Each structure stands twice: as structure tokens, then as C-alpha cells.
Amino acid sequence: MSTTGIELQTRRRWLAETVELVSSMRFAISMLVIIAISSMIGTVMKQNEAAPNYINQFGPFWASIFDKFSLYALYSSWWFLLIFAALVSSTALCITRNGPKMLRDMRSWRDNVREDSLRNFHHKAEWQAAIPRSALAQQTVQRLQDAGYRAKIVDKGDGTLVAAKKGAANKLGYIFAHSAIIIILLGGMLDSDLPIRFQEAFMGKSAFAGSGLIAQIPAQHRLSADNPTFRGNTMIPEGQASDTAIVARADGILVQPLPFTIKLNKFIIDFYSTGMPRLFASEIVVHDNETGKEFPATIKVNEPLIYRGVAVYQSSFEDGGSKLKLTGFPMAGTESKDFPFAGEVNGSTDLQRGGYTVEWSGFRPFNVENTQAADLRAVSKGKSFSEEFAQGLDKHSGSAGKNANNKNLKNVGPSVQYKLRDKTGQAREYMNYMQPVTLDGAEVFLAGMRSDPAENFSYLRIPADDEHSVRQWMLLRAALADPALRAVAARAYAQRVMPASSTPALTEQLATSAAKTLDIFAGQGSDGGFVGVAKFLEKVPAAEQERAADLFMKMLNGVMWELWQAARARAGMVPVTADQPHGRFLQLSLNALSDNVFYAAPVYLQLDDFTEVKASVLQVSRSPGKKVVYLGCILLILGVFSMFYVRERRLWVWLTDSADGSHALMAMSTQRKTLDFENEYKDLAAKLPQLA
């Protein structure tokens, strides 16, 4: 054999081995396992989010690693599509190799058997008949047809063969099941973002990463209205309309025009007694952009609207621009006079104080939380609510969505969320509750702060006064920042504590100590509060620190009481009664004043009133592959049913002439020997001899 012939034979053998491997069951199962694992990753990891979200969640290192493997758009990544193609190829080769043989076998009667081979079957029976061979053959065919078999008579010269078969559709199960896998995979690919990626690669489309009005986004960032497949979202405030959807991409968004306009008349949301949402619904009017046809519709969760090949699902809801009325309180300096303030969610307002701008990012009309289990930590501790509470601050309903059966859940009222951005562009985020929350038997206003969106909020707890407001604490805060008023409080404390027989020098000495105590607690910047107290006590010998701390706190509590009375007197208020509730208020005020240095805000914005405007978030999708997938599922069901519940049986009866009439030899076989098959064999072996 020539060298060329050897090379050709080697290539053919290599090709045959490759085809054998790709079309093997072990290869197909391996691909299915990889797809299953990949799908689990894609389910756990949110897809097509903005890149900063992944950096915040995983950190820069792992975010870049995951990005290299395209895990953020897993279902459209090159390697996932390659696995898809390999599985389709493997399944197609299986059908190509085995399908024709199975179809031939289904049509075949297997009538080339001989009498000797039938005697080797495990299930066989023999009997004598007193009628001629031809008559016996006809009666045998009739009896087998009555039993559901298809049968034919084959003349073998020295004998007659009756060949019968039943359940040949079992072979179709294999073809249906394997075809279903291909159809389902192709249907899934039709509903993927491959058409959009094609447009990005070859038709000049690109994601828009800027900001502005949707109507002003350039054409290269807009998909065609005839786009065969897409999945996007549209947010519509009450009373407004939208004819576009936003398709999220890894590096921005694409605008998808819709063949109709959706106007939101009203968004409906109902709740269970626990605060868990019970019903989301959008009452809309649909206007066909082509025909002008209009009709009303109601979209509920799991009850979508399907029109012109586009399905509209109720996804979630957002704030559509609620109007907020607030009161601002200075959080630094000696000023305590409040001022009115207003804003609109999703907008911004100039604070006119220190060059700050307030960016209104969210509003919740209710917050259902488990305050019984909450362990609130001060801002200075660098912690927020306990895990149960912090994780429960869900986007819309608080803890209710995760703890629906918890009897400790209660509605703690509305809250407002905003960012304070300074002249340099740096911002911190704040979330303030409108109503006081009862924690450990005391009413406090929760003022949340965080400097990183990936963090939980840390909370400043401002105690509520007798009028259930923050005004007395604000009065005390401003007084602590006033050196003159601190001196007045120090003298009043000394005069109250020292007996009448004390010399003026001793009284003045105590007043000086009291003033220094207030100065240390007032501090400068982050050196105030209990941090400043701790730094002061570090200078005291270790053996004396515990006693010094006890004396310091007793003096601080006493002089702070006098500071509060002095501030009230300056504001024209009567003194408060020295009782347990006011003592508790003062203690909580000390904690809040100490934490205030870490709150890092020039003002505290207290929500007074609001006009809520809801917005419905609808998911719109065009899924041409859905019907293809349904067809694949039907074929898969039929295939599995045929393979597991349809049993192929073959039966042969060899008839020969004998002295008394005819001799019959029956043999029967099946792919799976079951109890039903055994019973069927015994039944036929008993009934067929009766034909004699």
C-alpha cells in the first residue's frame, strides 16, 4: 500500500473515531452536565448587571477573573454557545447514525428466521393441530391481531412462518427524545441575545453608557422595532406612557422600540397583615402605534398581556417621583433653627448650605421590620442593624418579604433615602425614618448613613422628646456647640452640687472642672463624644482610670442636664422635671451626640409629609423560540413515554405439516423482560394451541 493510501486510511480512521466519540452517550452526558453546572452559576449570579455592581460584590480581582470567563453574560458567552453546539452536534449524529437503522427495524418483520433458531429462544412453545397448515396460519394471524399484534404470513417452502410484532413505536421514543433535545436547544438559542449580539457585531449597534432622556439617545443605540427577539424593562409612572423598553447590556443599555404604547392609569399593590405584598397589578391602556387601536388591560404577576407577539409581564414597582415635604435641622454649629425643605424622588435639590446638593434616590411609604430581634449599633461602631434587620431592609417592603411568618414584624412607617453630594462630587447616602421606632422601651428616630453603596446603613439613634420629635435633641446639640452656654451650664452645675457653706473658690473650681468636662465631650471633629473622653482618660494612670471614668461620667451627666435647662431657658421654655423618663432621654441624647461626629452631615432632614407617585416596572419580551421549545417539550414527553412505557414484542410461529395435521413452534422475545411480558407470553402460549 502506498504512503498516500496509508495516510488516507489513517485520516478516515481518525474521523470515524471522532464521530464515534462525539455521537456517544458519554460525550452527550458530559455536555449536559457542563450545561447544568453552568446554568446553576448563571442562576446564582445575576446576569447583565452593570460592571460596578460586580466589582462591589466580588472585589476588583475576582470581578476581573469572572469577567474573563464571561460569567456576567454566561448564556451568550462563546464557550457556553460552543457547548450548546457540541451537544446539538452530538445529538444530531446520534440520530443520523441510529435513526435510519431503527426505522428499518420498525418496518422489518424479521422473517428470515429458521426453525432451528426459534428453538433456541427462552420463551417457546410447541403443539399439534388437527387442521391443515394454511388454515392454522390464517387462524393464528387472526388471534394475534385480536391481541393487538400486526402479523403477516411468509411461505418458507417446507413450512409457513407467521411473523408478528407489537410496540414498534418504542423506537420512535429514541428518535423523539433526541430530536426534542435539539429542538429545545435551538429554541433556547432563538430566545437568547444572539440576534442583538449580531447587530452589535455587524450592524453598528452599540450600548449607550451615558445619561439623559430616552428620546435623545442616538440611533446607533436603538434596536429595530422588528428585532426578532429581546427582553427588556420599562418603568412607567402613574399617568404617563412609554413605547420603548430598556435592554440591559454589560457596558450600558440599548433602546428597544415597541409596536405599541403603554399608558399606566393606576398601579395597585395589596398587602397581607404581615406587610408582605399580596398583589401587584397595573391598570393600563394599550395604543397600537400602527392601527391606532386602543384597549384597556390589567397586568398581574403571572398574568401577562400578550399582544402582537410581545409579552408584557408585571415585574416590580418603583417610585415614580413622589413629592416630599421635610424639615431641615442643622447638625453642626450653634444654630438650632429648623427650615422647611422639599424634594422629588429621582430629582435633586440645592441645599444652599455649604455647597451641598441633595439627590433624592428613594422613598418607601412603609417599612415592615422585626424590631424585636434588632440589635441596633451606633454609627461610631461601624455596624448597622443585626443581620436579620439589615438583610431585611428589602427594596420595597422591608423584612416582610423574607419573614412573612414572623409575628414580631411591624410597620415602622415611611422612610426617605437620599445622597448628599459636596462640591467635589463626593457623596454619602442617608436614609431617615419619618416616625420614631420603639427600641428597648425607648422611642428613637433612626437616621441611617453609609459612604459605600455596597455597605449596610449604620444608624444614628436620635431620642424622641415629649412631643415625639427631634427638636429637644437638636436644641441640646446646638447648646453643646456653644462655648458660652457650656460655661453657663458649668456654673449652674457647680452651684447646684456644692453646699451653701462652700467657699466661692471651691465652687469656681468645680465649675471649671465641669466646663472642661463639657469641652472634652464637645471636642473638635472626630475627637468629640466618648472618643474624646477615652483619649482624655488614657492620660490618667492605669490604676486610677476606672475611678476617673466613673467620676467623669457622673459629672458629665449632671452638667449636661444643666446645659439642657440652660438651652431651654434661652429658647423661652420652662425647665423639665427631673424624673426617670427625662433621665433616660438625656442618656440616649449623650449616646447620639457622641455618634453625631461620625454622622458627617451638615443637616438632618426629617420627613413631614409626602404625596406618593407609584411607577410600575414591566418586563417586555419577544420570544419566538417559546413555541419551538413547547414543541420540543411535547416531543420529549412522547419520547420518554414511548421508551419507558411502550414495550416492543416480537412473536414467530413456525408451522409444518404432520401426520395428524400441523405442527406449530412459537417463540417470543422482547427488549425488556418484565412480569407483564411473562404473563402475556403465558396467555398466548395457552390460547394459540386452542386453535386446533
C-alpha positions, 0 to 999 in steps of 0.5 A: 500500500502506498504512503498516500493510501496509508495516510488516507486510511489513517485520516478516515480512521481518525474521523470515524473515531471522532464521530464515534466519540462525539455521537456517544452517550458519554460525550452527550452526558458530559455536555449536559452536565457542563450545561447544568453546572453552568446554568446553576452559576448563571442562576446564582449570579445575576446576569447583565448587571452593570460592571460596578455592581460586580466589582462591589460584590466580588472585589476588583480581582475576582470581578476581573477573573469572572469577567474573563470567563464571561460569567456576567453574560454566561448564556451568550458567552462563546464557550457556553454557545460552543457547548450548546453546539457540541451537544446539538452536534452530538445529538444530531449524529446520534440520530443520523447514525441510529435513526435510519437503522431503527426505522428499518427495524420498525418496518422489518418483520424479521422473517428470515428466521429458521426453525432451528433458531426459534428453538433456541429462544427462552420463551417457546412453545410447541403443539399439534393441530388437527387442521391443515397448515394454511388454515392454522396460519390464517387462524393464528394471524387472526388471534394475534391481531385480536391481541393487538399484534400486526402479523403477516404470513411468509411461505418458507417452502417446507413450512409457513412462518407467521411473523408478528410484532407489537410496540414498534413505536418504542423506537420512535421514543429514541428518535423523539427524545433526541430530536426534542433535545435539539429542538429545545436547544435551538429554541433556547438559542432563538430566545437568547441575545444572539440576534442583538449580539449580531447587530452589535457585531455587524450592524453598528449597534452599540450600548449607550453608557451615558445619561439623559432622556430616552428620546435623545439617545442616538440611533446607533443605540436603538434596536429595530422595532422588528428585532426578532427577539429581546427582553427588556424593562420599562418603568412607567409612572402613574399617568404617563406612557412609554413605547420603548423598553430598556435592554440591559447590556454589560457596558450600558443599555440599548433602546428597544422600540415597541409596536405599541404604547403603554399608558399606566392609569393606576398601579395597585399593590395589596398587602397581607397583615404581615406587610408582605405584598399580596398583589401587584397589578397595573391598570393600563391602556394599550395604543397600537402605534400602527392601527391606532387601536386602543384597549384597556388591560390589567397586568398581574404577576403571572398574568401577562398581556400578550399582544402582537407577539410581545409579552408584557409581564408585571415585574416590580414597582418603583417610585415614580417621583413622589413629592416630599415635604421635610424639615431641615435641622442643622447638625453642626454649629450653634444654630438650632433653627429648623427650615422647611425643605422639599424634594422629588424622588429621582430629582435633586435639590440645592441645599444652599448650605455649604455647597451641598446638593441633595439627590433624592434616590428613594422613598418607601411609604412603609417599612415592615421590620422585626424590631424585636430581634434588632440589635441596633449599633451606633454609627461610631461602631461601624455596624448597622442593624443585626443581620436579620434587620439589615438583610431585611431592609428589602427594596420595597417592603422591608423584612416582610418579604423574607419573614412573612411568618414572623409575628414580631414584624411591624410597620415602622412607617415611611422612610426617605433615602437620599445622597448628599453630594459636596462640591467635589462630587463626593457623596454619602447616602442617608436614609431617615425614618419619618416616625420614631421606632420603639427600641428597648422601651425607648422611642428613637428616630433612626437616621441611617448613613453609609459612604459605600453603596455596597455597605449596610446603613449604620444608624444614628439613634436620635431620642424622641422628646415629649412631643415625639420629635427631634427638636429637644435633641437638636436644641441640646446639640446646638447648646453643646456647640456653644462655648458660652452656654457650656460655661453657663451650664458649668456654673449652674452645675457647680452651684447646684452640687456644692453646699451653701457653706462652700467657699466661692473658690471651691465652687469656681473650681468645680465649675471649671472642672465641669466646663472642661468636662463639657469641652472634652465631650464637645471636642473638635471633629472626630475627637468629640463624644466618648472618643474624646473622653477615652483619649482624655482618660488614657492620660490618667494612670492605669490604676486610677482610670476606672475611678476617673471614668466613673467620676467623669461620667457622673459629672458629665451627666449632671452638667449636661442636664444643666446645659439642657435647662440652660438651652431651654431657658434661652429658647423661652421654655420652662425647665423639665422635671427631673424624673426617670423618663427625662433621665433616660432621654438625656442618656440616649441624647449623650449616646447620639451626640457622641455618634453625631461626629461620625454622622458627617452631615451638615443637616438632618432632614426629617420627613413631614409629609409626602404625596406618593407617585407609584411607577410600575416596572414591566418586563417586555419580551419577544420570544419566538423560540417559546413555541419551538421549545413547547414543541420540543417539550411535547416531543420529549414527553412522547419520547420518554413515554414511548421508551419507558412505557411502550414495550416492543414484542416480537412473536414467530410461529413456525408451522409444518405439516404432520401426520395428524395435521400441523405442527406449530413452534412459537417463540417470543422475545422482547427488549425488556423482560418484565412480569407483564411480558411473562404473563402475556407470553403465558396467555398466548402460549395457552390460547394459540394451541386452542386453535386446533 
